[in-house]
Amino acid sequence: MNNENSRNLYDLALQYIPGGVNSPVRAFKGVGGNPLFFKAGQGAFLIDADDNRYVDYVGAWGPLILGHCNEKVVSALQSQLQQGLGYGASTEAEVEIARKICELVPSIEKIRLVTSGTEATMSAIRVARGFTGRDKIVKFEGCYHGHVDGLLVKAGSGALTLGEPDSLGVPKAYTDLTHVLPYNDIEAVEAFFAKNGDEIACVIVEPVAGNMNCVPPVPGFLQSLREVCTQHGSVLIFDEVMTGFRVALGGAQSVYQVSPDMTTLGKVIGGGLPVGAFGGRKDIMDMVAPIGAVYQAGTLSGSPLAVAAGLAMLEVITEPGFYAKLDARAKTLLEGLQQRADAAGVPFSTNQVGAMFGCFFTEENKVTKFSQVMQCNVESFQSYFHTMLDNGVYLAPSAFEAGFISSAHGDTEIQLTLDAAEKAFSQINSK
Ligand SMILES: *Cc1c(COP(=O)(O)O)cnc(C)c1O
Protein backbone atom coordinates (compact mmCIF):
# COMPACT_ATOMS: atom_id res chain seq x y z
CA MET A 1 0.00 0.00 0.00
CA ASN A 2 1.39 3.39 -0.95
CA ASN A 3 1.60 5.75 2.03
CA GLU A 4 3.89 8.38 0.60
CA ASN A 5 1.61 11.39 1.09
CA SER A 6 0.81 10.37 4.67
CA ARG A 7 4.50 10.00 5.41
CA ASN A 8 5.35 13.41 3.98
CA LEU A 9 2.51 15.06 5.87
CA TYR A 10 3.64 13.38 9.07
CA ASP A 11 7.18 14.68 8.62
CA LEU A 12 5.83 18.18 8.15
CA ALA A 13 3.42 17.81 11.08
CA LEU A 14 6.28 16.78 13.36
CA GLN A 15 7.87 20.18 12.78
CA TYR A 16 4.85 22.21 13.85
CA ILE A 17 2.68 20.05 16.11
CA PRO A 18 3.93 18.18 19.21
CA GLY A 19 4.38 14.60 18.09
CA GLY A 20 2.72 15.54 14.81
CA VAL A 21 -0.77 15.02 16.23
CA ASN A 22 -3.51 16.96 17.97
CA SER A 23 -4.42 14.08 20.30
CA PRO A 24 -1.85 11.49 21.46
CA VAL A 25 -3.39 8.12 20.46
CA ARG A 26 -3.45 9.26 16.82
CA ALA A 27 0.33 9.01 16.67
CA PHE A 28 0.37 5.17 16.34
CA LYS A 29 2.70 4.85 19.34
CA GLY A 30 0.63 1.88 20.50
CA VAL A 31 1.13 -0.04 17.26
CA GLY A 32 4.33 1.29 15.73
CA GLY A 33 4.73 2.77 12.27
CA ASN A 34 3.58 6.13 10.99
CA PRO A 35 0.09 7.52 11.43
CA LEU A 36 -2.10 7.89 8.35
CA PHE A 37 -3.48 11.22 7.26
CA PHE A 38 -7.05 11.26 5.99
CA LYS A 39 -8.80 13.50 3.54
CA ALA A 40 -12.32 12.13 3.37
CA GLY A 41 -14.90 9.80 4.81
CA GLN A 42 -17.75 8.12 2.93
CA GLY A 43 -20.26 6.04 4.86
CA ALA A 44 -18.30 3.22 6.52
CA PHE A 45 -15.09 4.14 4.68
CA LEU A 46 -12.15 6.43 5.28
CA ILE A 47 -9.95 7.66 2.43
CA ASP A 48 -6.37 8.52 3.25
CA ALA A 49 -4.05 11.10 1.72
CA ASP A 50 -2.82 8.47 -0.80
CA ASP A 51 -6.36 7.52 -1.84
CA ASN A 52 -6.36 4.19 0.00
CA ARG A 53 -9.78 3.15 1.30
CA TYR A 54 -10.41 1.55 4.68
CA VAL A 55 -13.45 0.22 6.50
CA ASP A 56 -13.50 2.50 9.53
CA TYR A 57 -14.02 1.10 13.04
CA VAL A 58 -12.86 4.25 14.82
CA GLY A 59 -15.75 6.47 13.73
CA ALA A 60 -13.90 9.60 14.84
CA TRP A 61 -13.50 7.86 18.25
CA GLY A 62 -17.20 7.32 18.71
CA PRO A 63 -19.33 10.15 17.33
CA LEU A 64 -20.04 8.78 13.86
CA ILE A 65 -22.80 6.29 14.64
CA LEU A 66 -24.28 7.09 11.21
CA GLY A 67 -20.97 6.76 9.42
CA HIS A 68 -19.30 9.56 7.47
CA CYS A 69 -21.26 12.26 5.69
CA ASN A 70 -24.73 11.06 6.58
CA GLU A 71 -27.08 12.93 4.24
CA LYS A 72 -29.43 14.22 6.93
CA VAL A 73 -26.59 15.49 9.10
CA VAL A 74 -24.86 17.17 6.17
CA SER A 75 -28.02 18.84 4.97
CA ALA A 76 -28.90 20.08 8.48
CA LEU A 77 -25.43 21.60 8.67
CA GLN A 78 -25.75 23.19 5.25
CA SER A 79 -28.97 24.90 6.14
CA GLN A 80 -27.61 26.12 9.49
CA LEU A 81 -24.55 27.52 7.67
CA GLN A 82 -26.87 29.89 5.81
CA GLN A 83 -28.30 31.10 9.14
CA GLY A 84 -25.07 31.88 10.92
CA LEU A 85 -22.40 30.08 12.88
CA GLY A 86 -23.29 31.27 16.34
CA TYR A 87 -24.97 34.12 18.15
CA GLY A 88 -23.58 33.85 21.69
CA ALA A 89 -27.19 33.77 22.79
CA SER A 90 -30.06 31.33 23.12
CA THR A 91 -31.66 29.45 20.23
CA GLU A 92 -34.79 27.37 19.71
CA ALA A 93 -32.72 24.42 18.51
CA GLU A 94 -30.75 24.13 21.75
CA VAL A 95 -33.98 23.95 23.72
CA GLU A 96 -35.18 21.28 21.33
CA ILE A 97 -32.09 19.12 21.74
CA ALA A 98 -32.18 19.56 25.53
CA ARG A 99 -35.84 18.49 25.59
CA LYS A 100 -35.16 15.48 23.39
CA ILE A 101 -32.22 14.28 25.46
CA CYS A 102 -34.25 14.66 28.67
CA GLU A 103 -37.03 12.58 27.11
CA LEU A 104 -34.70 9.85 25.89
CA VAL A 105 -32.66 9.65 29.11
CA PRO A 106 -35.19 10.05 31.94
CA SER A 107 -32.58 10.44 34.71
CA ILE A 108 -31.62 13.72 33.02
CA GLU A 109 -34.17 16.31 34.10
CA LYS A 110 -32.06 19.32 33.13
CA ILE A 111 -29.03 19.51 30.92
CA ARG A 112 -26.36 21.99 29.89
CA LEU A 113 -24.39 21.86 26.65
CA VAL A 114 -20.63 22.31 26.57
CA THR A 115 -18.01 21.79 23.86
CA SER A 116 -16.19 18.55 24.78
CA GLY A 117 -16.47 15.46 26.93
CA THR A 118 -13.65 16.73 29.12
CA GLU A 119 -15.56 19.91 29.82
CA ALA A 120 -18.64 17.86 30.66
CA THR A 121 -16.95 15.65 33.28
CA MET A 122 -15.01 18.57 34.75
CA SER A 123 -18.23 20.56 35.16
CA ALA A 124 -20.24 17.62 36.51
CA ILE A 125 -17.66 17.06 39.24
CA ARG A 126 -17.67 20.73 40.16
CA VAL A 127 -21.45 20.62 40.45
CA ALA A 128 -21.35 17.44 42.55
CA ARG A 129 -18.84 19.06 44.89
CA GLY A 130 -20.92 22.22 45.11
CA PHE A 131 -24.07 20.22 45.77
CA THR A 132 -22.60 18.03 48.52
CA GLY A 133 -20.13 20.50 50.00
CA ARG A 134 -17.53 17.68 49.87
CA ASP A 135 -14.19 17.60 48.05
CA LYS A 136 -13.24 13.95 47.61
CA ILE A 137 -14.20 11.94 44.56
CA VAL A 138 -14.02 8.32 43.47
CA LYS A 139 -13.05 7.03 40.04
CA PHE A 140 -12.11 3.61 38.70
CA GLU A 141 -8.90 2.15 37.37
CA GLY A 142 -8.75 2.18 33.58
CA CYS A 143 -11.67 4.60 33.22
CA TYR A 144 -10.96 7.75 31.23
CA HIS A 145 -12.98 10.90 31.74
CA GLY A 146 -11.09 13.34 29.57
CA HIS A 147 -7.91 15.18 30.51
CA VAL A 148 -9.28 16.86 33.62
CA ASP A 149 -6.47 17.39 36.17
CA GLY A 150 -8.06 15.53 39.03
CA LEU A 151 -9.14 12.64 36.82
CA LEU A 152 -5.77 11.83 35.28
CA VAL A 153 -5.10 9.13 37.80
CA LYS A 154 -4.95 5.56 36.53
CA ALA A 155 -6.87 6.79 33.50
CA GLY A 156 -7.45 4.75 30.37
CA SER A 157 -7.21 5.62 26.66
CA GLY A 158 -4.09 7.48 25.53
CA ALA A 159 -2.72 7.50 29.05
CA LEU A 160 -2.66 3.70 28.98
CA THR A 161 -1.32 3.45 25.47
CA LEU A 162 1.61 5.61 26.37
CA GLY A 163 2.22 3.78 29.62
CA GLU A 164 1.77 7.07 31.47
CA PRO A 165 -1.07 6.60 33.88
CA ASP A 166 -0.34 9.99 35.36
CA SER A 167 0.67 13.27 33.83
CA LEU A 168 3.29 15.85 34.67
CA GLY A 169 1.76 19.21 35.42
CA VAL A 170 -1.02 17.87 37.60
CA PRO A 171 -0.47 19.11 41.16
CA LYS A 172 -0.41 16.27 43.65
CA ALA A 173 -2.83 18.24 45.80
CA TYR A 174 -5.50 17.83 43.08
CA THR A 175 -5.18 14.09 42.75
CA ASP A 176 -4.99 13.64 46.53
CA LEU A 177 -8.71 14.27 46.44
CA THR A 178 -9.26 11.46 43.91
CA HIS A 179 -9.62 7.90 45.16
CA VAL A 180 -9.18 5.14 42.63
CA LEU A 181 -10.97 1.81 43.01
CA PRO A 182 -10.78 -1.33 40.84
CA TYR A 183 -13.46 -1.51 38.15
CA ASN A 184 -16.10 -4.23 38.58
CA ASP A 185 -15.02 -4.93 42.18
CA ILE A 186 -18.20 -4.66 44.26
CA GLU A 187 -16.49 -5.65 47.51
CA ALA A 188 -13.84 -2.95 47.15
CA VAL A 189 -16.55 -0.34 46.62
CA GLU A 190 -18.52 -1.47 49.64
CA ALA A 191 -15.46 -1.63 51.88
CA PHE A 192 -14.28 1.82 50.79
CA PHE A 193 -17.68 3.41 51.34
CA ALA A 194 -18.17 1.79 54.72
CA LYS A 195 -15.09 3.70 55.87
CA ASN A 196 -15.05 6.89 53.80
CA GLY A 197 -18.51 7.20 52.26
CA ASP A 198 -19.58 10.32 54.12
CA GLU A 199 -16.66 12.32 52.72
CA ILE A 200 -17.27 11.45 49.08
CA ALA A 201 -18.80 14.11 46.83
CA CYS A 202 -19.27 11.81 43.87
CA VAL A 203 -18.45 8.59 42.13
CA ILE A 204 -17.70 8.94 38.43
CA VAL A 205 -17.73 5.80 36.31
CA GLU A 206 -17.94 4.69 32.71
CA PRO A 207 -21.00 2.40 32.95
CA VAL A 208 -19.40 0.34 30.19
CA ALA A 209 -15.65 0.94 30.32
CA GLY A 210 -14.57 1.95 26.84
CA ASN A 211 -11.11 3.36 27.37
CA MET A 212 -9.40 0.16 28.50
CA ASN A 213 -10.68 -1.61 25.42
CA CYS A 214 -14.36 -2.51 26.07
CA VAL A 215 -15.28 -3.93 29.47
CA PRO A 216 -18.97 -4.14 30.42
CA PRO A 217 -20.02 -3.96 34.08
CA VAL A 218 -20.40 -7.30 35.88
CA PRO A 219 -23.93 -7.98 37.17
CA GLY A 220 -24.55 -5.91 40.29
CA PHE A 221 -21.59 -3.54 39.90
CA LEU A 222 -23.55 -0.46 38.83
CA GLN A 223 -26.34 -1.35 41.29
CA SER A 224 -23.79 -1.43 44.12
CA LEU A 225 -22.59 2.04 43.14
CA ARG A 226 -26.18 3.25 43.19
CA GLU A 227 -26.70 1.79 46.65
CA VAL A 228 -23.57 3.18 48.31
CA CYS A 229 -24.10 6.62 46.78
CA THR A 230 -27.70 6.77 47.96
CA GLN A 231 -26.72 5.54 51.40
CA HIS A 232 -23.91 8.08 51.84
CA GLY A 233 -25.38 11.07 50.05
CA SER A 234 -22.78 10.99 47.26
CA VAL A 235 -23.64 11.95 43.70
CA LEU A 236 -23.46 9.08 41.21
CA ILE A 237 -22.16 10.29 37.85
CA PHE A 238 -22.33 8.04 34.81
CA ASP A 239 -19.81 9.24 32.27
CA GLU A 240 -21.73 8.30 29.14
CA VAL A 241 -19.60 10.44 26.83
CA MET A 242 -18.83 7.24 24.92
CA THR A 243 -21.82 5.02 25.75
CA GLY A 244 -24.57 7.64 25.44
CA PHE A 245 -26.67 6.97 22.30
CA ARG A 246 -23.99 4.40 21.42
CA VAL A 247 -24.89 1.23 23.34
CA ALA A 248 -28.63 1.99 23.23
CA LEU A 249 -30.97 4.93 22.69
CA GLY A 250 -31.18 5.50 26.46
CA GLY A 251 -27.46 4.90 27.03
CA ALA A 252 -25.88 2.30 29.31
CA GLN A 253 -28.21 3.34 32.12
CA SER A 254 -31.16 2.00 30.11
CA VAL A 255 -29.34 -1.26 29.34
CA TYR A 256 -28.42 -1.97 32.97
CA GLN A 257 -31.46 -0.27 34.51
CA VAL A 258 -29.52 1.86 36.95
CA SER A 259 -30.35 5.52 37.29
CA PRO A 260 -27.46 7.89 38.07
CA ASP A 261 -27.87 11.33 39.64
CA MET A 262 -25.87 12.96 36.86
CA THR A 263 -24.83 11.95 33.34
CA THR A 264 -22.14 13.32 31.08
CA LEU A 265 -22.50 13.08 27.31
CA GLY A 266 -20.43 13.93 24.26
CA LYS A 267 -19.29 12.15 21.10
CA VAL A 268 -22.53 10.84 19.49
CA ILE A 269 -24.73 13.77 20.58
CA GLY A 270 -22.76 16.19 18.41
CA GLY A 271 -23.24 14.13 15.25
CA GLY A 272 -19.47 14.56 14.67
CA LEU A 273 -19.10 18.17 15.77
CA PRO A 274 -17.45 19.24 19.04
CA VAL A 275 -20.07 18.87 21.76
CA GLY A 276 -20.45 17.68 25.30
CA ALA A 277 -23.21 17.91 27.88
CA PHE A 278 -23.85 17.30 31.54
CA GLY A 279 -27.23 16.85 33.13
CA GLY A 280 -29.17 15.09 35.82
CA ARG A 281 -31.51 15.62 38.73
CA LYS A 282 -33.19 19.03 38.78
CA ASP A 283 -32.15 19.81 42.35
CA ILE A 284 -28.52 19.13 41.46
CA MET A 285 -28.54 20.94 38.10
CA ASP A 286 -30.16 23.99 39.69
CA MET A 287 -26.84 24.49 41.50
CA VAL A 288 -25.41 25.74 38.20
CA ALA A 289 -25.01 29.47 37.42
CA PRO A 290 -26.93 31.67 36.77
CA ILE A 291 -29.47 30.22 39.22
CA GLY A 292 -26.97 28.45 41.44
CA ALA A 293 -23.58 29.22 42.89
CA VAL A 294 -21.55 26.70 40.84
CA TYR A 295 -19.94 28.64 38.02
CA GLN A 296 -19.83 27.14 34.54
CA ALA A 297 -19.78 28.88 31.17
CA GLY A 298 -18.66 28.56 27.54
CA THR A 299 -18.31 30.97 24.61
CA LEU A 300 -19.22 28.34 22.03
CA SER A 301 -21.57 26.27 24.22
CA GLY A 302 -24.68 25.18 22.36
CA SER A 303 -23.05 25.99 19.01
CA PRO A 304 -25.89 26.12 16.46
CA LEU A 305 -23.86 23.97 14.07
CA ALA A 306 -23.20 21.26 16.62
CA VAL A 307 -26.82 21.36 17.76
CA ALA A 308 -28.09 21.12 14.17
CA ALA A 309 -25.89 18.08 13.55
CA GLY A 310 -26.96 16.55 16.86
CA LEU A 311 -30.67 17.05 16.17
CA ALA A 312 -30.39 15.53 12.69
CA MET A 313 -28.51 12.56 14.14
CA LEU A 314 -31.14 12.10 16.88
CA GLU A 315 -33.85 11.98 14.26
CA VAL A 316 -32.18 9.04 12.55
CA ILE A 317 -31.27 7.06 15.66
CA THR A 318 -34.78 7.31 17.10
CA GLU A 319 -36.23 5.48 14.09
CA PRO A 320 -37.65 2.13 15.21
CA GLY A 321 -35.20 -0.76 15.00
CA PHE A 322 -32.11 1.40 14.58
CA TYR A 323 -30.22 -0.09 17.54
CA ALA A 324 -31.43 -3.66 17.01
CA LYS A 325 -29.90 -3.57 13.54
CA LEU A 326 -26.59 -2.15 14.77
CA ASP A 327 -26.46 -4.71 17.54
CA ALA A 328 -27.08 -7.56 15.10
CA ARG A 329 -24.32 -6.33 12.79
CA ALA A 330 -21.83 -6.01 15.61
CA LYS A 331 -22.70 -9.59 16.64
CA THR A 332 -22.14 -10.87 13.10
CA LEU A 333 -18.79 -9.13 13.01
CA LEU A 334 -17.62 -10.44 16.38
CA GLU A 335 -18.84 -14.00 15.81
CA GLY A 336 -17.02 -14.01 12.48
CA LEU A 337 -13.84 -12.73 14.10
CA GLN A 338 -14.04 -15.31 16.88
CA GLN A 339 -14.52 -18.18 14.39
CA ARG A 340 -11.52 -17.08 12.38
CA ALA A 341 -9.33 -16.64 15.45
CA ASP A 342 -10.35 -20.08 16.72
CA ALA A 343 -9.65 -21.64 13.35
CA ALA A 344 -6.20 -20.08 13.31
CA GLY A 345 -5.53 -21.13 16.90
CA VAL A 346 -5.13 -17.55 18.14
CA PRO A 347 -6.25 -16.97 21.76
CA PHE A 348 -8.97 -14.34 21.38
CA SER A 349 -12.13 -13.12 23.07
CA THR A 350 -14.59 -10.31 22.54
CA ASN A 351 -16.97 -8.05 24.44
CA GLN A 352 -19.90 -6.18 22.96
CA VAL A 353 -22.60 -3.81 24.13
CA GLY A 354 -24.74 -2.48 21.30
CA ALA A 355 -22.64 -0.64 18.73
CA MET A 356 -19.47 -0.76 20.83
CA PHE A 357 -17.10 -3.71 21.09
CA GLY A 358 -13.73 -4.94 22.25
CA CYS A 359 -11.31 -7.57 20.94
CA PHE A 360 -8.75 -9.16 23.27
CA PHE A 361 -5.76 -11.31 22.44
CA THR A 362 -6.00 -13.44 25.54
CA GLU A 363 -6.65 -16.95 26.83
CA GLU A 364 -9.38 -15.55 29.11
CA ASN A 365 -12.91 -16.43 28.11
CA LYS A 366 -14.39 -13.18 29.34
CA VAL A 367 -12.46 -10.03 30.15
CA THR A 368 -14.06 -8.15 33.07
CA LYS A 369 -11.09 -6.61 34.85
CA PHE A 370 -8.48 -3.97 34.18
CA SER A 371 -5.71 -6.42 35.16
CA GLN A 372 -6.95 -8.90 32.52
CA VAL A 373 -6.90 -6.15 29.91
CA MET A 374 -3.32 -5.33 30.81
CA GLN A 375 -2.29 -8.97 30.42
CA CYS A 376 -3.48 -9.20 26.82
CA ASN A 377 -0.88 -9.90 24.17
CA VAL A 378 -0.04 -6.46 22.77
CA GLU A 379 2.37 -7.91 20.17
CA SER A 380 -0.39 -10.03 18.68
CA PHE A 381 -2.60 -6.97 18.55
CA GLN A 382 0.09 -4.93 16.80
CA SER A 383 0.58 -7.61 14.17
CA TYR A 384 -3.21 -7.91 13.73
CA PHE A 385 -3.58 -4.13 13.48
CA HIS A 386 -1.01 -3.79 10.70
CA THR A 387 -2.28 -6.72 8.63
CA MET A 388 -5.81 -5.33 8.93
CA LEU A 389 -4.58 -1.92 7.85
CA ASP A 390 -2.73 -3.38 4.86
CA ASN A 391 -5.96 -5.11 3.90
CA GLY A 392 -8.15 -2.05 4.08
CA VAL A 393 -9.46 -2.07 7.66
CA TYR A 394 -8.78 0.86 9.99
CA LEU A 395 -8.88 -0.08 13.68
CA ALA A 396 -8.06 2.14 16.63
CA PRO A 397 -4.25 2.18 16.77
CA SER A 398 -4.09 0.82 20.32
CA ALA A 399 -4.92 -2.41 22.12
CA PHE A 400 -6.74 -0.36 24.76
CA GLU A 401 -9.47 1.28 22.73
CA ALA A 402 -13.01 0.15 22.01
CA GLY A 403 -14.24 -0.41 18.46
CA PHE A 404 -17.32 1.23 16.97
CA ILE A 405 -19.71 0.13 14.29
CA SER A 406 -22.05 2.50 12.43
CA SER A 407 -25.30 2.15 10.54
CA ALA A 408 -23.25 2.54 7.35
CA HIS A 409 -21.47 -0.77 8.04
CA GLY A 410 -23.34 -3.33 5.95
CA ASP A 411 -22.77 -6.94 4.95
CA THR A 412 -20.15 -6.00 2.35
CA GLU A 413 -18.05 -4.04 4.82
CA ILE A 414 -18.28 -6.77 7.43
CA GLN A 415 -17.28 -9.44 4.93
CA LEU A 416 -14.32 -7.34 3.83
CA THR A 417 -13.30 -7.05 7.48
CA LEU A 418 -13.61 -10.78 8.11
CA ASP A 419 -11.56 -11.62 5.01
CA ALA A 420 -8.82 -9.30 6.23
CA ALA A 421 -9.03 -10.80 9.73
CA GLU A 422 -8.52 -14.29 8.37
CA LYS A 423 -5.19 -13.16 6.96
CA ALA A 424 -4.34 -11.22 10.11
CA PHE A 425 -4.94 -14.18 12.43
CA SER A 426 -2.93 -16.58 10.28
CA GLN A 427 -0.12 -14.03 10.20
CA ILE A 428 0.01 -13.94 14.01
CA ASN A 429 0.38 -17.68 14.21
CA SER A 430 3.11 -17.90 11.62
CA LYS A 431 5.36 -15.76 13.81
C1 LIG B 1 -13.84 10.59 25.03
C2 LIG B 1 -14.24 10.54 26.45
C3 LIG B 1 -14.16 11.66 27.28
C4 LIG B 1 -13.51 12.94 26.84
O1 LIG B 1 -14.18 13.56 25.80
P1 LIG B 1 -13.38 14.65 24.90
O2 LIG B 1 -14.43 15.18 23.99
O3 LIG B 1 -12.29 13.90 24.23
O4 LIG B 1 -12.88 15.68 25.84
C5 LIG B 1 -14.67 11.58 28.55
N1 LIG B 1 -15.22 10.44 29.01
C6 LIG B 1 -15.30 9.33 28.25
C7 LIG B 1 -15.94 8.12 28.80
C8 LIG B 1 -14.81 9.35 26.95
O5 LIG B 1 -14.87 8.22 26.23
The ligand as a MOL file (V3000), in Angstrom:
LIG
                    3D

  0  0  0     0  0            999 V3000
M  V30 BEGIN CTAB
M  V30 COUNTS 15 15 0 0 0
M  V30 BEGIN ATOM
M  V30 1 C -13.8390 10.5870 25.0340 0
M  V30 2 C -14.2440 10.5350 26.4490 0
M  V30 3 C -14.1640 11.6620 27.2780 0
M  V30 4 C -13.5050 12.9370 26.8350 0
M  V30 5 O -14.1790 13.5620 25.7960 0
M  V30 6 P -13.3780 14.6520 24.8990 0
M  V30 7 O -14.4340 15.1750 23.9880 0
M  V30 8 O -12.2870 13.9050 24.2320 0
M  V30 9 O -12.8810 15.6770 25.8400 0
M  V30 10 C -14.6660 11.5830 28.5550 0
M  V30 11 N -15.2160 10.4430 29.0130 0
M  V30 12 C -15.3000 9.3350 28.2480 0
M  V30 13 C -15.9390 8.1150 28.8040 0
M  V30 14 C -14.8100 9.3470 26.9480 0
M  V30 15 O -14.8720 8.2210 26.2300 0
M  V30 END ATOM
M  V30 BEGIN BOND
M  V30 1 1 1 2
M  V30 2 1 2 3
M  V30 3 2 2 14
M  V30 4 1 3 4
M  V30 5 2 3 10
M  V30 6 1 4 5
M  V30 7 1 5 6
M  V30 8 2 6 7
M  V30 9 1 6 8
M  V30 10 1 6 9
M  V30 11 1 10 11
M  V30 12 2 11 12
M  V30 13 1 12 13
M  V30 14 1 12 14
M  V30 15 1 14 15
M  V30 END BOND
M  V30 END CTAB
M  END
